[in-house]
Amino acid sequence: MEYVVGGNMKLYNIKKLAVMMTLVVTLVMTVGCGAPKEETLETVDPFKYVTLGDYEGLRIDPVDTTVSDADIDANIESLLSSRATAKDAGDRTARMGDIVNIDYIGTENGVPFDGGTGNYDLELGSGSFIPGFEEGVVGMSTGETKTLDLTFPEDYHAKELAGKAVQFEVTVNSISENVLPELTDEFVQDVSDEAETVEEYREYVRQKLTEQRESSAKANIQADLMKMAVDNAKCDEDKLPEWLISQNSAEYKSSVESFVSQTGMDLETYLSQSGTDVDTFYKQADDYGREIAKSQLVVKAIADQKGMKITDKELEDYYADYAAEYRTDVDSVRKAIPESELKNYLLQQKVMDHIYNEAVFNR
């Protein structure tokens, strides 16, 4: 079954990555870096550090999860686009939506700049190049060469080019058009195990989009409610357990460094291109460590106050369901997800579910 939800890959800057990381409060029940051996997050008394405020009866606005016919059309259009075939456009000029093979040379004051020269299959309208580039190629013919006078955006990730006026010499080698398949019952039967007709497939897409939106809405509302509960709690941040703060800060730095290594850049270069520096990064890591430490202790305090526990059956059921979903054996899942980490996750979910179920939704 194919089910397409489109999305563009983007380079995350350090602030966006920090937001992503703080959406999930990870309860680490093992001994943290520098933690006294007798104290872990599993055994610590959270009430030594935090005083709970309101976490039941919190008011919040509901989220509209309605799926329109236009939403279904857009989703199906994405699927059809993924199955498109390229066809030579003949003698006509390039237009938006075409795929053009181009050679290009970028210069600043007549001097080529790094990364500005190449050969590329460009889909016009994709936003792959800087503003004005793709628009400038529209109307060109195969074999035509044209010079584009453009300016890099002020917030361009390569600081040496940000805001600079440049020229691109562009040659169009070929023009192809995307031909989408027709949405028919036969097409549906080819791509779907859940539907046999176009009407059935549209209803299936509506159902899946609704499930996706409801799940996303609940997760976002739970995150907002959890933040309210944490904000309502009181603590002296200077007296939070240092071992817990250090552990969280180290995890933050390790996650960012691992992410950066995948870009092929060193940390300092990446931070610079993201508009920050190493000192700011370490300050962010320390702030993150304190913020998450408070969140962890609040979650633990709520769980303790409500007598929440994770039973062996809940663990076994999760392992079994996970193994079935990913078609593997339970032992492999156990090795991939240690019991202590799974307990943390399930306990956190219990707390968030409780806060969600006790919330009051504004009309």
Buried (B, 14 or more C-beta within 10 A) or exposed (E): EEBBEEEEEEEBBBEEBBEEBBEEBBBBBEBBEEBEEEBBBBEBEBEEBBEBEEBEEBEBEEBEBEBEEEBBEBBBBBBBBEBBEEEEBEEEBBBEBBBBBBBBBBBBEEEEBEEBBEEEEBBBEEEEBBEEBBBBBBEBEBEEEBEBEBBBEEEBBEEEBBEBEBBBBBBBEBBBBBEEBEBEBEBBEEBBEBBEEBEBBBBBBBEBBBEBBEEEBBBEBBBBBBBBBBEBBEBEEEEBBEBBBBBBBBBBBEBBEEBBEEEEEEBEEBBBBBEBEEEEBEEBBBBBBBBBBBBBBBBBBBBBEEEBEBEEEBBEEBBEEBBEEEEEEEEEBBEEBEEEBBBBBBBBEBBBEBBBEEBEEEE
